[in-house]
């Protein structure tokens, strides 16, 4: 309906026909509208990702912080100080700084104190005085950090400088109880969180690009993805602004003024891109038996046979006792074992060339292959050269 309205606007307010220039302008807007509608239909028909989910700006990164501290106020679930001498050493050092001097040779037997490691992530552009969350993890043999309070702990970066100060109540999302040798526990009790527990004291300078360029780093290494990102930026922002440097980095010319550069990045990160099909890959977790394959996995003509060999060993007790009215002999318990070897009927499945992931899974399920069986089957198919995918074992 919108297209018809634009085409039929052939007269001006005075009733005269539009000039040739006006007609040319209307035709131009008409073509732009058709292109926009066509692109919108194409975007709806395919899955599109925003640029902010596919890339990140080079230089805009988080920084890890770490510190060593003490958690006090535990209900008898702290470190056993005879086995963790660093807990008492840390406590004595802290008390001496607060003006409390313990007599020489004092042996502290504490149950309400635990030594912990404090970790936090310092996001980009954060300013002095803002707060971040932190994680508190037991360093000794404390049974639980529930109900404890983290004392003032400096958090340092990789350069050894203090960037934040942490302190606050530890929140543990678990519970446990023990009595007379019985114990019950829900979730993990030796790790807790302190929401907003660290205050930033030192800022980290973050630059948005170098000179007139900013660099967008893709999350995956793919030359086709870099080419598509550069094409979309040039089509919607301006011609010849973006160029692909390699399979991961795209260079974009951006305004030099800081506010305009931020506005420019805000426009870029909302652009939608239909990502190309990823490389065929099969991920195998040998510890859990998990197998994940993407949609581009195919196989060449092959035949897969599957059969299980089971060895069953069963042992049952046998009671041997003397005859009735026997003067000699004792009742003896013996063991009787039986060994059975069972071979399940195997299956042979022939796979034609170019079958898809769904057909591969359906065929393997038809012969009763379990996830553990898939590990051996996929490795054998890769060795035979019929699996057209990268096999990665984690």
C-alpha positions as CSV (number, residue, x, y, z in Angstrom):
1,X,0.0,0.0,0.0
2,X,2.9,2.4,0.7
3,X,4.4,1.8,-2.7
4,X,1.1,2.6,-4.5
5,X,0.8,5.8,-2.6
6,X,4.3,7.0,-3.6
7,X,3.8,6.1,-7.3
8,X,0.5,7.8,-7.6
9,X,1.7,11.1,-6.2
10,X,1.9,12.7,-9.7
11,X,0.5,16.2,-9.0
12,X,1.5,19.0,-6.8
13,X,-0.8,21.1,-4.6
14,X,-1.7,23.4,-7.6
15,X,-2.9,20.5,-9.7
16,X,0.0,20.7,-12.2
17,X,2.0,17.7,-13.2
18,X,5.4,17.2,-11.4
19,X,8.5,18.4,-13.2
20,X,11.0,15.9,-14.6
21,X,13.4,16.5,-11.6
22,X,10.6,15.8,-9.1
23,X,9.6,12.6,-11.0
24,X,13.3,11.5,-10.9
25,X,13.4,12.2,-7.2
26,X,10.2,10.3,-6.6
27,X,11.5,7.4,-8.7
28,X,14.7,7.3,-6.7
29,X,12.8,7.1,-3.4
30,X,10.6,4.4,-4.9
31,X,13.7,2.3,-5.7
32,X,15.2,2.9,-2.3
33,X,11.9,1.7,-0.7
34,X,11.9,-1.4,-2.9
35,X,15.5,-2.3,-1.9
36,X,14.7,-1.7,1.8
37,X,11.6,-3.9,1.6
38,X,13.5,-6.6,-0.2
39,X,16.3,-6.5,2.3
40,X,13.9,-6.7,5.1
41,X,12.2,-9.7,3.7
42,X,15.5,-11.4,3.2
43,X,16.6,-10.6,6.8
44,X,13.3,-12.1,8.0
45,X,13.8,-15.3,6.0
46,X,17.3,-15.9,7.4
47,X,18.7,-15.8,10.9
48,X,20.5,-12.5,11.4
49,X,22.9,-11.6,14.3
50,X,23.6,-8.1,15.4
51,X,27.2,-6.9,15.0
52,X,27.5,-6.5,18.8
53,X,27.1,-10.2,19.3
54,X,29.5,-11.1,16.5
55,X,32.4,-8.7,17.2
56,X,34.0,-6.6,19.8
57,X,36.0,-3.3,19.6
58,X,39.7,-3.9,19.8
59,X,41.0,-2.4,23.1
60,X,37.7,-2.6,24.9
61,X,38.3,-5.5,27.3
62,X,37.8,-6.6,30.9
63,X,40.6,-7.0,33.4
64,X,40.9,-9.6,36.1
65,X,41.6,-8.8,39.7
66,X,42.7,-11.0,42.6
67,X,43.3,-10.6,46.3
68,X,43.9,-12.6,49.5
69,X,41.7,-11.9,52.5
70,X,40.0,-13.3,55.6
71,X,36.4,-14.2,56.2
72,X,35.3,-13.9,59.9
73,X,32.1,-14.5,61.8
74,X,31.7,-18.2,60.7
75,X,29.6,-20.5,62.9
76,X,32.4,-22.9,63.8
77,X,33.0,-23.8,60.2
78,X,36.2,-22.0,59.6
79,X,39.8,-23.3,59.0
80,X,41.4,-25.7,61.3
81,X,44.3,-23.5,62.2
82,X,46.7,-26.4,63.1
83,X,46.5,-27.5,59.5
84,X,46.4,-24.0,57.9
85,X,49.1,-21.9,59.6
86,X,48.7,-19.1,57.0
87,X,45.3,-18.3,58.5
88,X,46.7,-17.5,61.9
89,X,49.7,-15.7,60.4
90,X,47.3,-13.5,58.4
91,X,45.2,-12.8,61.5
92,X,48.1,-11.9,63.6
93,X,49.4,-9.5,60.9
94,X,46.0,-7.9,60.6
95,X,45.7,-7.5,64.4
96,X,49.1,-5.9,64.6
97,X,48.1,-3.3,62.1
98,X,45.1,-2.5,64.2
99,X,47.2,-2.1,67.3
100,X,46.7,-5.5,68.9
101,X,49.9,-7.2,69.9
102,X,49.7,-10.9,70.8
103,X,52.2,-12.4,73.3
104,X,55.1,-14.2,71.6
105,X,54.4,-17.9,71.2
106,X,50.6,-17.6,71.3
107,X,48.9,-20.5,69.5
108,X,45.5,-19.4,68.2
109,X,42.9,-22.1,68.0
110,X,40.2,-20.5,65.8
111,X,37.0,-21.9,64.3
112,X,35.3,-18.8,63.0
113,X,38.0,-17.5,60.6
114,X,38.8,-18.7,57.0
115,X,41.5,-17.7,54.6
116,X,40.0,-16.9,51.1
117,X,41.0,-15.9,47.6
118,X,39.0,-13.0,46.2
119,X,38.5,-12.7,42.5
120,X,36.7,-10.1,40.4
121,X,36.3,-8.8,36.9
122,X,36.9,-5.1,36.2
123,X,34.9,-4.1,33.1
124,X,36.0,-1.5,30.6
125,X,35.2,2.2,31.1
126,X,34.4,1.7,34.8
127,X,35.2,4.8,36.9
128,X,36.6,5.3,40.3
129,X,34.0,5.0,43.0
130,X,31.8,2.5,41.2
131,X,31.3,-1.0,42.5
132,X,31.7,-4.5,41.1
133,X,30.7,-8.0,42.2
134,X,33.3,-10.4,43.5
135,X,33.7,-14.1,44.2
136,X,35.1,-15.4,47.5
137,X,36.7,-18.9,47.5
138,X,38.0,-20.8,50.5
139,X,41.8,-21.4,50.5
140,X,42.1,-23.7,53.5
141,X,39.9,-26.4,54.9
142,X,36.9,-24.4,56.0
143,X,33.7,-26.4,55.9
144,X,31.4,-23.4,55.0
145,X,31.6,-19.7,54.3
146,X,27.9,-19.2,55.0
147,X,27.2,-16.2,57.3
148,X,30.7,-14.9,57.1
149,X,32.0,-11.3,56.5
150,X,34.9,-10.5,54.2
151,X,37.3,-8.1,55.8
152,X,38.9,-5.3,53.8
153,X,40.9,-6.8,51.0
154,X,43.0,-5.0,48.3
155,X,42.4,-6.4,44.8
156,X,45.4,-6.3,42.4
157,X,45.8,-6.5,38.7
158,X,48.5,-8.4,36.7
159,X,50.8,-5.4,37.1
160,X,50.7,-5.6,40.9
161,X,48.8,-2.3,41.4
162,X,45.7,-2.1,43.6
163,X,42.7,-1.3,41.5
164,X,39.8,-2.0,44.0
165,X,39.1,-2.6,47.7
166,X,36.7,-5.4,48.6
167,X,34.6,-5.9,51.8
168,X,31.2,-7.1,52.6
169,X,28.9,-10.0,53.7
170,X,29.4,-13.3,51.8
171,X,26.3,-14.8,50.2
172,X,26.4,-18.6,49.9
173,X,23.6,-20.2,48.0
174,X,23.9,-23.6,49.8
175,X,23.1,-25.3,53.1
176,X,24.5,-28.2,55.1
177,X,24.2,-30.0,58.4
178,X,26.1,-32.8,60.1
179,X,25.6,-34.8,63.3
180,X,26.9,-38.1,64.6
181,X,28.8,-38.9,61.4
182,X,25.8,-38.2,59.1
183,X,26.1,-35.3,56.7
184,X,23.8,-33.6,54.2
185,X,24.8,-30.7,51.9
186,X,23.0,-28.7,49.2
187,X,25.2,-26.9,46.6
188,X,28.7,-25.8,47.3
189,X,29.5,-24.1,50.6
190,X,33.2,-23.1,50.2
191,X,32.5,-20.4,47.5
192,X,30.3,-17.3,47.9
193,X,29.5,-14.0,46.2
194,X,29.6,-10.5,47.5
195,X,27.3,-8.4,45.2
196,X,28.8,-4.9,44.8
197,X,31.4,-5.8,47.3
198,X,34.4,-4.1,45.6
199,X,34.9,-0.4,45.1
200,X,37.1,0.8,42.2
201,X,40.0,2.9,43.3
202,X,42.1,3.1,40.1
203,X,40.9,3.4,36.6
204,X,42.2,1.7,33.5
205,X,42.4,3.9,30.4
206,X,40.5,2.4,27.4
207,X,41.0,3.8,23.9
208,X,38.5,3.4,21.1
209,X,40.8,2.7,18.2
210,X,44.0,4.2,17.0
211,X,43.9,7.5,15.2
212,X,41.1,7.7,12.7
213,X,40.4,3.9,12.6
214,X,38.7,1.5,15.0
215,X,39.2,-2.3,14.7
216,X,36.4,-4.8,15.1
217,X,37.5,-8.3,16.1
218,X,35.2,-11.1,15.2
219,X,34.5,-13.9,17.7
220,X,35.5,-16.6,15.2
221,X,38.2,-16.7,12.5
222,X,36.4,-16.8,9.1
223,X,37.3,-14.8,6.0
224,X,33.8,-14.8,4.7
225,X,32.5,-13.3,7.9
226,X,35.0,-10.5,7.8
227,X,34.0,-9.8,4.2
228,X,30.3,-9.7,5.1
229,X,30.9,-7.4,8.0
230,X,32.8,-4.9,5.8
231,X,30.2,-5.0,3.1
232,X,27.3,-4.4,5.5
233,X,29.1,-1.5,7.2
234,X,29.9,0.1,3.8
235,X,26.3,-0.4,2.6
236,X,24.5,1.1,5.6
237,X,27.0,3.7,7.0
238,X,29.1,4.9,4.1
239,X,31.1,3.6,1.1
240,X,34.8,2.7,1.6
241,X,34.6,3.1,5.4
242,X,35.3,-0.6,6.3
243,X,37.8,-3.1,5.0
244,X,38.6,-6.6,6.1
245,X,42.2,-6.9,7.4
246,X,42.2,-10.7,7.9
247,X,39.9,-13.5,8.9
248,X,39.1,-11.9,12.2
249,X,39.8,-8.1,12.1
250,X,37.8,-5.4,10.2
251,X,39.2,-1.9,10.0
252,X,36.6,0.9,10.1
253,X,37.2,4.7,9.6
254,X,35.5,6.5,12.4
255,X,35.1,10.2,13.5
256,X,37.9,11.7,15.5
257,X,35.6,13.4,18.0
258,X,34.9,11.3,21.1
259,X,31.1,11.9,21.2
260,X,30.7,11.3,17.5
261,X,32.8,8.2,17.7
262,X,30.6,6.8,20.4
263,X,27.5,7.6,18.4
264,X,29.1,5.9,15.3
265,X,29.8,2.7,17.3
266,X,26.2,2.7,18.6
267,X,25.0,2.7,15.0
268,X,27.4,-0.1,14.0
269,X,26.6,-2.5,16.8
270,X,22.9,-2.6,15.9
271,X,23.6,-3.6,12.2
272,X,22.3,-7.1,11.4
273,X,24.3,-9.6,9.5
274,X,23.3,-13.1,8.2
275,X,26.4,-15.2,9.2
276,X,27.7,-17.7,6.6
277,X,27.5,-21.4,7.3
278,X,30.2,-22.5,9.7
279,X,32.8,-25.1,8.9
280,X,31.8,-28.7,9.4
281,X,32.8,-29.8,12.9
282,X,32.1,-32.6,15.3
283,X,32.9,-32.1,19.0
284,X,33.4,-35.2,21.1
285,X,33.7,-35.1,24.9
286,X,35.4,-38.4,25.7
287,X,34.8,-38.0,29.5
288,X,31.0,-37.6,29.3
289,X,30.3,-39.3,26.0
290,X,28.7,-36.1,24.5
291,X,28.8,-35.7,20.8
292,X,27.7,-32.5,19.0
293,X,27.7,-32.0,15.2
294,X,26.6,-28.9,13.3
295,X,24.4,-28.9,10.3
296,X,27.1,-28.9,7.7
297,X,28.5,-32.3,8.6
298,X,28.3,-34.8,5.7
299,X,29.7,-38.2,5.0
300,X,30.9,-40.0,1.9
301,X,29.6,-43.4,0.8
302,X,30.4,-45.9,3.5
303,X,29.0,-48.9,5.5
304,X,28.9,-48.8,9.3
305,X,28.6,-52.1,11.3
306,X,27.8,-52.0,15.0
307,X,27.7,-54.8,17.5
308,X,28.2,-55.2,21.3
309,X,30.3,-57.8,23.1
310,X,29.2,-58.3,26.7
311,X,31.0,-60.3,29.4
312,X,28.8,-61.1,32.4
313,X,30.3,-62.5,35.6
314,X,27.9,-63.5,38.3
315,X,28.8,-64.8,41.8
316,X,26.4,-66.4,44.2
317,X,27.1,-67.8,47.7
318,X,26.8,-71.6,48.3
319,X,26.3,-73.1,51.7
320,X,28.0,-76.5,52.3
321,X,27.1,-78.3,55.6
322,X,27.7,-81.8,56.9
323,X,25.2,-84.6,56.7
324,X,22.6,-85.2,59.4
325,X,23.8,-86.8,62.7
326,X,27.4,-86.3,61.5
327,X,29.9,-86.1,64.3
328,X,32.5,-84.2,62.3
329,X,32.3,-81.4,59.8
330,X,31.4,-77.7,59.8
331,X,29.1,-75.5,57.8
332,X,31.1,-73.7,55.2
333,X,30.1,-70.8,52.9
334,X,31.6,-71.0,49.4
335,X,31.3,-68.9,46.3
336,X,30.1,-70.1,42.9
337,X,30.9,-68.0,39.9
338,X,29.6,-68.2,36.3
339,X,31.0,-66.4,33.3
340,X,28.8,-65.7,30.2
341,X,30.0,-64.1,27.0
342,X,27.1,-62.5,25.1
343,X,27.4,-60.9,21.7
344,X,24.5,-58.8,20.6
345,X,23.4,-58.9,17.0
346,X,25.2,-56.2,15.0
347,X,23.7,-54.0,12.3
348,X,25.1,-52.9,9.0
349,X,24.0,-49.5,7.6
350,X,25.0,-48.2,4.2
351,X,25.2,-44.4,3.9
352,X,25.1,-42.7,0.5
353,X,27.2,-39.8,-0.4
354,X,26.3,-36.3,0.9
355,X,23.9,-37.3,3.6
356,X,23.0,-34.6,6.1
357,X,23.3,-34.5,9.9
358,X,19.8,-35.6,10.4
359,X,20.3,-38.7,8.2
360,X,23.6,-39.6,10.0
361,X,22.0,-39.4,13.4
362,X,18.9,-41.4,12.3
363,X,21.1,-44.1,10.8
364,X,23.3,-44.4,13.8
365,X,20.2,-44.6,16.1
366,X,18.7,-47.3,13.9
367,X,21.6,-49.6,14.7
368,X,21.3,-48.8,18.5
369,X,24.5,-46.7,18.8
370,X,24.9,-45.1,22.2
371,X,26.9,-41.9,22.7
372,X,29.9,-44.0,23.8
373,X,29.5,-46.0,20.6
374,X,29.4,-42.8,18.6
375,X,32.9,-42.0,19.8
376,X,34.4,-45.1,18.2
377,X,32.2,-44.9,15.1
378,X,33.1,-41.3,14.3
379,X,36.8,-41.7,14.9
380,X,36.7,-44.8,12.6
381,X,34.8,-42.8,9.9
382,X,37.3,-40.0,10.2
383,X,40.2,-42.4,9.8
384,X,38.6,-44.0,6.8
385,X,38.3,-40.5,5.2
386,X,34.5,-40.6,4.8
387,X,33.6,-38.0,7.5
388,X,33.6,-34.6,5.9
389,X,34.1,-32.6,9.1
390,X,36.8,-31.6,11.6
391,X,36.8,-34.1,14.5
392,X,37.7,-32.3,17.8
393,X,38.0,-34.3,21.0
394,X,37.8,-32.3,24.2
